[in-house]
Amino acid sequence: MSLERTKIQWFRRKMREWSRENFRDFPWRRTQDPYAILAAEFILQKTDAPTAAPFYEQFMERYPNLEALAAGSVEEIRDILQPLGLHFRAFRLHETATILLEQYKGKIPKTESKLLQLPGVGKYTARSLLANSYNKSCAVLDTNVARILERVFGIKGGRVKSRDPLLWQAAERVAPKTKVGSWNLTLIDFGAAVCTARNPHCSSCPLHRQCCYLK
């Protein structure tokens, strides 16, 4: 594994440079409202961002806050999200809204441990919310981020990337200390546009000079 400090610094610089011209715009990226971001993370589960965007906007128009979501029915929520599949999301969203209102007085927790107690909230969702809503220094790991780390730094993660301790350690180590929310999103964008699972765009990749994948 190649996680030298100089390479990490180079990696951060290259990603920031790339992001200035390629950072994607989605409605949930224009807010720090914890509810809006939590809703987005549920809708984005196993769904790519461009596909999720119109459903997210429809969902937020119908349920602009926790109170509206808790007052709605699981069937109504399912109808909106039905084209995306994963029907369990409707039940978990409604259940989470109810718990937040009853146990947290409508306030979304600011700690990872409390967020992880909510239905349907895993480590990625919790840390993404903390980074984007509360400016916490919380790196995330999904298939895009894992792929970049494995290729660039020569890391060999396990079969289930999102649960691999080595990859989580690497994600936290390469992340900057500040503005981690935008950093996480930059890596996700880069994995979706350049360092793709199939046919990655290595010839135009700004990381190709030090990428272990090409060596």
LINJO-V21422 format. One record per pair of residues at least 24 apart in sequence whose ideal C-beta (glycine too) atoms are under 10 Angstrom apart, sorted by the first residue. I is the first residue (numbers start at 1). J is the second residue. D is the distance in whole Angstrom. If there is no record, write none. Layout:
i=I j=J d=D
i=I j=J d=D
//
This chain:
i=1 j=149 d=10
i=1 j=150 d=10
i=1 j=153 d=6
i=1 j=154 d=6
i=1 j=155 d=5
i=1 j=156 d=8
i=1 j=166 d=8
i=1 j=169 d=10
i=1 j=170 d=7
i=1 j=212 d=9
i=2 j=152 d=8
i=2 j=153 d=5
i=2 j=154 d=5
i=2 j=155 d=8
i=2 j=210 d=8
i=2 j=212 d=6
i=3 j=149 d=9
i=3 j=153 d=6
i=3 j=154 d=9
i=3 j=155 d=8
i=3 j=169 d=9
i=3 j=170 d=6
i=3 j=173 d=6
i=3 j=174 d=7
i=4 j=153 d=9
i=5 j=173 d=10
i=6 j=210 d=10
i=7 j=152 d=8
i=7 j=153 d=7
i=7 j=174 d=9
i=7 j=210 d=6
i=7 j=212 d=10
i=8 j=153 d=9
i=8 j=170 d=10
i=8 j=173 d=7
i=8 j=174 d=5
i=8 j=175 d=9
i=8 j=176 d=9
i=9 j=174 d=10
i=9 j=176 d=10
i=10 j=207 d=9
i=10 j=209 d=9
i=10 j=210 d=7
i=11 j=148 d=9
i=11 j=149 d=9
i=11 j=152 d=6
i=11 j=153 d=8
i=11 j=174 d=6
i=11 j=187 d=10
i=11 j=206 d=10
i=11 j=207 d=7
i=11 j=210 d=8
i=11 j=211 d=10
i=12 j=174 d=7
i=12 j=175 d=8
i=12 j=176 d=6
i=12 j=183 d=8
i=12 j=186 d=10
i=13 j=206 d=10
i=14 j=152 d=10
i=14 j=190 d=10
i=14 j=205 d=9
i=14 j=206 d=5
i=14 j=207 d=6
i=14 j=209 d=9
i=14 j=210 d=9
i=15 j=148 d=9
i=15 j=152 d=10
i=15 j=174 d=9
i=15 j=176 d=9
i=15 j=183 d=7
i=15 j=186 d=5
i=15 j=187 d=7
i=15 j=189 d=10
i=15 j=190 d=7
i=15 j=206 d=8
i=15 j=207 d=8
i=16 j=176 d=9
i=16 j=179 d=9
i=16 j=182 d=9
i=16 j=183 d=8
i=16 j=186 d=7
i=17 j=206 d=7
i=18 j=186 d=7
i=18 j=189 d=9
i=18 j=190 d=6
i=18 j=193 d=9
i=18 j=194 d=8
i=18 j=205 d=9
i=18 j=206 d=5
i=18 j=207 d=9
i=19 j=182 d=7
i=19 j=183 d=9
i=19 j=185 d=8
i=19 j=186 d=4
i=19 j=187 d=9
i=19 j=189 d=7
i=19 j=190 d=8
i=20 j=186 d=10
i=22 j=186 d=8
i=22 j=189 d=6
i=22 j=190 d=8
i=22 j=193 d=6
i=22 j=194 d=8
i=23 j=182 d=8
i=23 j=185 d=7
i=23 j=186 d=6
i=23 j=189 d=6
i=23 j=190 d=10
i=24 j=49 d=7
i=24 j=50 d=8
i=24 j=53 d=10
i=24 j=185 d=8
i=24 j=186 d=10
i=24 j=188 d=9
i=24 j=189 d=5
i=24 j=192 d=8
i=24 j=193 d=8
i=25 j=53 d=10
i=26 j=50 d=8
i=26 j=52 d=8
i=26 j=53 d=6
i=26 j=56 d=8
i=26 j=57 d=10
i=26 j=185 d=9
i=27 j=52 d=10
i=27 j=53 d=7
i=27 j=54 d=10
i=27 j=56 d=6
i=27 j=57 d=6
i=27 j=60 d=7
i=28 j=52 d=9
i=28 j=53 d=8
i=28 j=56 d=6
i=28 j=57 d=9
i=28 j=60 d=9
i=28 j=132 d=8
i=29 j=132 d=8
i=29 j=181 d=9
i=29 j=182 d=9
i=29 j=185 d=7
i=31 j=60 d=10
i=31 j=132 d=9
i=31 j=133 d=9
i=32 j=132 d=7
i=32 j=133 d=5
i=32 j=134 d=8
i=32 j=135 d=8
i=32 j=181 d=9
i=33 j=60 d=10
i=33 j=64 d=10
i=33 j=65 d=9
i=33 j=108 d=9
i=33 j=132 d=10
i=33 j=133 d=7
i=34 j=66 d=10
i=34 j=100 d=10
i=34 j=107 d=8
i=34 j=108 d=4
i=34 j=109 d=9
i=34 j=110 d=8
i=34 j=115 d=10
i=34 j=129 d=6
i=34 j=130 d=9
i=34 j=132 d=9
i=34 j=133 d=4
i=34 j=134 d=7
i=35 j=60 d=9
i=35 j=63 d=9
i=35 j=64 d=9
i=35 j=65 d=6
i=35 j=66 d=6
i=35 j=67 d=10
i=35 j=68 d=10
i=35 j=69 d=8
i=35 j=97 d=9
i=35 j=100 d=8
i=35 j=106 d=9
i=35 j=107 d=10
i=35 j=108 d=6
i=35 j=129 d=10
i=35 j=133 d=9
i=36 j=60 d=7
i=36 j=64 d=9
i=36 j=65 d=9
i=36 j=132 d=10
i=36 j=133 d=9
i=37 j=108 d=9
i=37 j=125 d=9
i=37 j=128 d=7
i=37 j=129 d=5
i=37 j=130 d=10
i=37 j=131 d=9
i=37 j=132 d=5
i=37 j=133 d=5
i=37 j=134 d=10
i=37 j=181 d=9
i=38 j=66 d=9
i=38 j=69 d=10
i=38 j=93 d=9
i=38 j=96 d=8
i=38 j=97 d=9
i=38 j=100 d=9
i=38 j=108 d=6
i=38 j=115 d=9
i=38 j=118 d=9
i=38 j=120 d=10
i=38 j=121 d=8
i=38 j=125 d=8
i=38 j=126 d=10
i=38 j=128 d=9
i=38 j=129 d=6
i=38 j=132 d=10
i=38 j=133 d=8
i=39 j=63 d=7
i=39 j=64 d=10
i=39 j=65 d=10
i=39 j=66 d=9
i=39 j=69 d=8
i=39 j=93 d=7
i=39 j=96 d=10
i=39 j=97 d=9
i=40 j=125 d=10
i=40 j=128 d=9
i=40 j=129 d=9
i=40 j=132 d=9
i=41 j=120 d=9
i=41 j=121 d=8
i=41 j=122 d=9
i=41 j=124 d=8
i=41 j=125 d=4
i=41 j=126 d=9
i=41 j=128 d=6
i=41 j=129 d=6
i=41 j=132 d=9
i=42 j=77 d=10
i=42 j=81 d=9
i=42 j=86 d=9
i=42 j=89 d=6
i=42 j=90 d=9
i=42 j=92 d=7
i=42 j=93 d=5
i=42 j=96 d=8
i=42 j=119 d=10
i=42 j=120 d=6
i=42 j=121 d=8
i=42 j=125 d=7
i=43 j=80 d=9
i=43 j=81 d=7
i=43 j=84 d=7
i=43 j=86 d=9
i=43 j=89 d=7
i=43 j=93 d=9
i=44 j=84 d=9
i=44 j=124 d=10
i=44 j=125 d=9
i=44 j=128 d=9
i=44 j=142 d=10
i=44 j=188 d=10
i=45 j=84 d=9
i=45 j=86 d=6
i=45 j=88 d=10
i=45 j=89 d=7
i=45 j=92 d=9
i=45 j=120 d=8
i=45 j=122 d=9
i=45 j=124 d=9
i=45 j=125 d=8
i=46 j=84 d=8
i=46 j=85 d=8
i=46 j=86 d=6
i=46 j=89 d=9
i=47 j=81 d=9
i=47 j=83 d=10
i=47 j=84 d=5
i=47 j=85 d=8
i=47 j=86 d=8
i=47 j=89 d=9
i=48 j=192 d=7
i=49 j=185 d=10
i=49 j=188 d=8
i=49 j=189 d=9
i=49 j=192 d=8
i=50 j=192 d=9
i=51 j=83 d=9
i=51 j=84 d=7
i=52 j=81 d=10
i=52 j=84 d=7
i=54 j=83 d=10
i=55 j=80 d=7
i=55 j=81 d=6
i=55 j=82 d=9
i=55 j=83 d=7
i=55 j=84 d=6
i=56 j=80 d=10
i=56 j=81 d=10
i=56 j=84 d=10
i=59 j=93 d=9
i=63 j=93 d=8
i=63 j=94 d=10
i=63 j=97 d=8
i=65 j=97 d=9
i=65 j=106 d=8
i=66 j=96 d=9
i=66 j=97 d=5
i=66 j=98 d=9
i=66 j=99 d=10
i=66 j=100 d=6
i=66 j=101 d=6
i=66 j=104 d=9
i=66 j=106 d=5
i=66 j=107 d=9
i=66 j=108 d=8
i=67 j=97 d=8
i=67 j=101 d=7
i=67 j=106 d=7
i=68 j=97 d=9
i=69 j=93 d=7
i=69 j=94 d=7
i=69 j=96 d=8
i=69 j=97 d=4
i=69 j=98 d=9
i=69 j=100 d=9
i=69 j=101 d=9
i=70 j=94 d=7
i=70 j=95 d=9
i=70 j=96 d=9
i=70 j=97 d=4
i=70 j=98 d=5
i=70 j=99 d=9
i=70 j=100 d=8
i=70 j=101 d=5
i=70 j=102 d=9
i=70 j=106 d=9
i=71 j=97 d=9
i=71 j=98 d=10
i=71 j=101 d=10
i=72 j=97 d=8
i=86 j=120 d=10
i=88 j=119 d=9
i=88 j=120 d=8
i=89 j=120 d=7
i=91 j=119 d=8
i=91 j=120 d=9
i=92 j=118 d=8
i=92 j=119 d=4
i=92 j=120 d=3
i=92 j=121 d=8
i=93 j=119 d=9
i=93 j=120 d=7
i=94 j=119 d=9
i=95 j=119 d=5
i=95 j=120 d=8
i=96 j=120 d=6
i=96 j=121 d=7
i=108 j=133 d=7
i=108 j=134 d=9
i=109 j=134 d=10
i=110 j=134 d=5
i=110 j=136 d=8
i=111 j=136 d=9
i=112 j=136 d=8
i=112 j=138 d=7
i=122 j=162 d=8
i=122 j=163 d=9
i=123 j=162 d=8
i=123 j=163 d=8
i=123 j=168 d=8
i=124 j=162 d=6
i=124 j=168 d=10
i=124 j=184 d=9
i=127 j=168 d=10
i=127 j=171 d=9
i=127 j=172 d=10
i=127 j=180 d=9
i=127 j=181 d=10
i=127 j=184 d=8
i=128 j=180 d=10
i=128 j=181 d=8
i=128 j=184 d=7
i=128 j=185 d=9
i=128 j=188 d=9
i=129 j=181 d=10
i=130 j=180 d=9
i=130 j=181 d=9
i=131 j=175 d=9
i=131 j=179 d=9
i=131 j=180 d=5
i=131 j=181 d=4
i=131 j=182 d=9
i=131 j=183 d=8
i=131 j=184 d=6
i=131 j=185 d=9
i=132 j=180 d=9
i=132 j=181 d=4
i=132 j=182 d=8
i=132 j=184 d=8
i=132 j=185 d=8
i=133 j=181 d=8
i=134 j=181 d=9
i=135 j=178 d=8
i=135 j=179 d=8
i=135 j=180 d=8
i=135 j=181 d=7
i=136 j=180 d=7
i=136 j=181 d=8
i=137 j=172 d=9
i=137 j=175 d=7
i=137 j=176 d=8
i=137 j=177 d=6
i=137 j=178 d=7
i=137 j=179 d=9
i=137 j=180 d=5
i=137 j=181 d=9
i=137 j=183 d=10
i=138 j=171 d=10
i=138 j=172 d=9
i=138 j=175 d=8
i=138 j=180 d=6
i=138 j=181 d=8
i=138 j=184 d=8
i=139 j=168 d=8
i=139 j=169 d=10
i=139 j=170 d=9
i=139 j=171 d=4
i=139 j=172 d=5
i=139 j=173 d=8
i=139 j=174 d=8
i=139 j=175 d=4
i=139 j=176 d=9
i=139 j=180 d=6
i=139 j=183 d=8
i=139 j=184 d=7
i=139 j=187 d=9
i=140 j=168 d=9
i=140 j=171 d=7
i=140 j=172 d=10
i=140 j=175 d=9
i=140 j=180 d=9
i=140 j=181 d=9
i=140 j=183 d=9
i=140 j=184 d=5
i=140 j=185 d=9
i=140 j=187 d=8
i=140 j=188 d=8
i=141 j=167 d=6
i=141 j=168 d=5
i=141 j=169 d=10
i=141 j=170 d=8
i=141 j=171 d=5
i=141 j=172 d=9
i=141 j=184 d=9
i=141 j=187 d=9
i=142 j=171 d=10
i=142 j=184 d=9
i=142 j=187 d=9
i=142 j=188 d=7
i=142 j=191 d=8
i=143 j=188 d=10
i=143 j=191 d=8
i=143 j=197 d=8
i=144 j=187 d=7
i=144 j=188 d=5
i=144 j=189 d=8
i=144 j=190 d=8
i=144 j=191 d=3
i=144 j=192 d=6
i=144 j=193 d=10
i=144 j=195 d=8
i=144 j=196 d=9
i=144 j=197 d=9
i=145 j=170 d=9
i=145 j=171 d=6
i=145 j=174 d=9
i=145 j=175 d=10
i=145 j=184 d=7
i=145 j=187 d=5
i=145 j=188 d=7
i=145 j=190 d=9
i=145 j=191 d=6
i=145 j=195 d=10
i=146 j=170 d=9
i=146 j=171 d=8
i=146 j=187 d=10
i=146 j=191 d=9
i=147 j=187 d=10
i=147 j=190 d=10
i=147 j=191 d=6
i=147 j=195 d=6
i=147 j=196 d=8
i=147 j=197 d=6
i=147 j=200 d=9
i=147 j=213 d=9
i=148 j=174 d=9
i=148 j=187 d=6
i=148 j=188 d=9
i=148 j=190 d=6
i=148 j=191 d=5
i=148 j=194 d=9
i=148 j=195 d=5
i=148 j=200 d=10
i=148 j=207 d=8
i=148 j=211 d=9
i=148 j=213 d=10
i=149 j=173 d=10
i=149 j=174 d=7
i=149 j=187 d=9
i=149 j=191 d=10
i=149 j=195 d=10
i=150 j=195 d=10
i=150 j=212 d=8
i=150 j=213 d=8
i=151 j=191 d=10
i=151 j=195 d=6
i=151 j=200 d=8
i=151 j=202 d=9
i=151 j=205 d=10
i=151 j=207 d=8
i=151 j=211 d=6
i=151 j=212 d=7
i=151 j=213 d=4
i=151 j=214 d=8
i=152 j=195 d=8
i=152 j=205 d=9
i=152 j=207 d=6
i=152 j=208 d=10
i=152 j=210 d=7
i=152 j=211 d=5
i=152 j=212 d=6
i=152 j=213 d=7
i=152 j=214 d=10
i=153 j=210 d=9
i=153 j=211 d=9
i=153 j=212 d=6
i=153 j=213 d=10
i=154 j=211 d=9
i=154 j=212 d=3
i=154 j=213 d=8
i=154 j=215 d=8
i=155 j=212 d=8
//
